[in-house]
Amino acid sequence: METSEPTDHRGLQVLGPDECNQLLSATPIGRVAFMHAGQPTILPVTYAYVNHGIVFRTGVGAKLEAAARREVMGFEIDDWDPAEQTGWSIVISGRADLVADEVLIAEYEAMGLPEWVQRDRVAGWVRIAPTQISGRRLT
Amino acid sequence: METSEPTDHRGLQVLGPDECNQLLSATPIGRVAFMHAGQPTILPVTYAYVNHGIVFRTGVGAKLEAAARREVMGFEIDDWDPAEQTGWSIVISGRADLVADEVLIAEYEAMGLPEWVQRDRVAGWVRIAPTQISGRRLT
């Protein structure tokens, strides 16, 4: 490793806030983790990073219920290059909430986010307000 | 949608067991979800799908501790084509365990799995035994 960037206890390079913000803005999909039936569950989402919040659509189901309860969710994005065997990841923790503000909802709809949930099944928008953002790179 | 394949409540195509097995065997990285400090947390892992189990290396830390407690973990793989706006995901739930069998460990080491954790920080191998495998495709 040529850089003198800080590493964590696993020996991975720590990404700074600017790089995390850039990657969060440029990545099309992420995954949310939440408790469902008492067990940690992961689901993929197409998301946007808006005003330092993670926003995504959800249909009726476990994600919506967890957000309605304002639970803490995990969120993650990553990339992996199989040829180079290098990658990075950003891991977020933050409280989820259902977006009720019609102005914000209109703003999110206008972004034209691709849909992992089919439009006719969409029940609402969830926003995760990050309290912790942790980026790592394996080189 | 031209197929008559089953869809779930979100309108996504359900992947069959053979397709799930094929994708689990062909994908280099996944993510595990587990409870850390009382909150659902996601971390990326390079993994292998061996004898219907998810196996990955881990260093000292939260993943190792959760596995040592034999907790139920979530596991997820996905792929997303930004141009086509299509994707698939497989979501797994199962109990984690630390692998103690030296023969199995030697077998896993011999696979030459790329390392998200640096080799000198590796503390053990974790195996998730899936009790539920759920695959979805958005077309």
Contacts between the chains, C-beta under 8 A, distances in Angstrom:
chain1	res1	chain2	res2	distance
A	9	B	59	7.1
A	9	B	60	7.0
A	9	B	61	6.7
A	9	B	121	7.3
A	10	B	59	4.7
A	10	B	61	7.0
A	10	B	117	5.3
A	10	B	118	6.6
A	10	B	121	5.1
A	11	B	117	7.6
A	11	B	118	3.9
A	11	B	120	7.2
A	11	B	121	5.2
A	12	B	118	7.5
A	28	B	80	6.2
A	28	B	82	5.0
A	29	B	78	7.1
A	29	B	80	4.5
A	29	B	87	7.0
A	31	B	31	5.8
A	31	B	42	6.0
A	31	B	76	5.8
A	31	B	78	7.3
A	33	B	33	4.0
A	33	B	40	4.0
A	33	B	41	6.6
A	33	B	42	4.6
A	33	B	74	6.5
A	34	B	40	5.5
A	35	B	40	5.9
A	39	B	72	4.8
A	39	B	74	6.9
A	39	B	93	5.8
A	40	B	33	4.0
A	40	B	34	5.6
A	40	B	35	5.9
A	40	B	40	4.6
A	40	B	41	7.8
A	40	B	72	7.2
A	40	B	73	6.4
A	40	B	74	4.7
A	41	B	33	6.6
A	41	B	40	7.8
A	41	B	74	4.9
A	41	B	91	7.1
A	41	B	93	6.9
A	42	B	31	6.0
A	42	B	33	4.6
A	42	B	42	6.2
A	42	B	74	4.5
A	42	B	75	7.2
A	42	B	76	3.8
A	42	B	91	6.1
A	43	B	76	7.4
A	43	B	89	7.4
A	43	B	91	6.4
A	44	B	76	6.9
A	44	B	78	4.6
A	44	B	80	7.5
A	44	B	87	7.1
A	44	B	89	4.6
A	46	B	80	7.7
A	59	B	9	7.2
A	59	B	10	4.7
A	60	B	9	7.0
A	61	B	9	6.7
A	61	B	10	7.0
A	72	B	39	4.8
A	72	B	40	7.2
A	73	B	40	6.4
A	74	B	33	6.6
A	74	B	39	6.9
A	74	B	40	4.7
A	74	B	41	4.9
A	74	B	42	4.5
A	75	B	42	7.2
A	76	B	31	5.9
A	76	B	42	3.9
A	76	B	43	7.4
A	76	B	44	6.9
A	78	B	29	7.1
A	78	B	31	7.3
A	78	B	44	4.6
A	80	B	28	6.2
A	80	B	29	4.5
A	80	B	44	7.4
A	80	B	46	7.7
A	82	B	28	5.0
A	82	B	114	7.6
A	85	B	114	4.3
A	85	B	115	7.7
A	87	B	29	7.0
A	87	B	44	7.1
A	87	B	116	6.8
A	89	B	43	7.4
A	89	B	44	4.6
A	91	B	41	7.1
A	91	B	42	6.1
A	91	B	43	6.4
A	93	B	39	5.8
A	93	B	41	6.9
A	114	B	82	7.6
A	114	B	85	4.3
A	115	B	85	7.7
A	115	B	138	7.6
A	116	B	87	6.8
A	116	B	138	5.6
A	117	B	10	5.3
A	117	B	11	7.6
A	118	B	10	6.6
A	118	B	11	3.8
A	118	B	12	7.5
A	118	B	138	7.8
A	120	B	11	7.2
A	121	B	9	7.3
A	121	B	10	5.1
A	121	B	11	5.1
A	138	B	115	7.7
A	138	B	116	5.7
A	138	B	118	7.8
